[in-house]
Amino acid sequence: MAIADQTERGADTTRSGVEKLRAYVMNGTWVAGDKLPTQADLCAELGVSRSVLREAMASLKAEGLLTSRQGAGVFVGKQSPSPFRLAGDDLDQIPAS
């Protein structure tokens, strides 16, 4: 397997992990203030490695969906309106100045 193939597969796995965790928050399985299960439990449930889980959690922390409390664990953050984002296709719609 080529390095590029491994990198692409790793990115797909991380995206999948992010989407699975995001779904737990968005569908109400986990609500604001809930403490997430241990990393070992989440890895087993999602079928991903710890490094993939950590990357997925970091992504959701950056979005504000998850928060860390030192010594206490990772918790679901307070839900707020979706942050402003532009998709790549949206950029084509912005007129040049």
Long-range contacts (C-beta under 8 A, 24 or more apart in sequence): 10-52, 13-48, 13-49, 13-52, 14-52, 14-55, 14-56, 14-59, 16-48, 17-46, 17-48, 17-52, 17-53, 17-55, 17-56, 18-55, 18-56, 18-59, 18-60, 20-46, 20-56, 21-46, 21-56, 21-57, 21-60, 21-65, 21-66, 22-60, 22-65, 25-60, 25-65, 25-66, 25-76, 25-79, 30-76, 31-76, 32-76, 32-77, 32-78, 32-79, 33-75, 33-76, 34-75, 34-76, 35-72, 35-73, 35-74, 35-75, 36-66, 36-73, 36-74, 36-75, 36-76
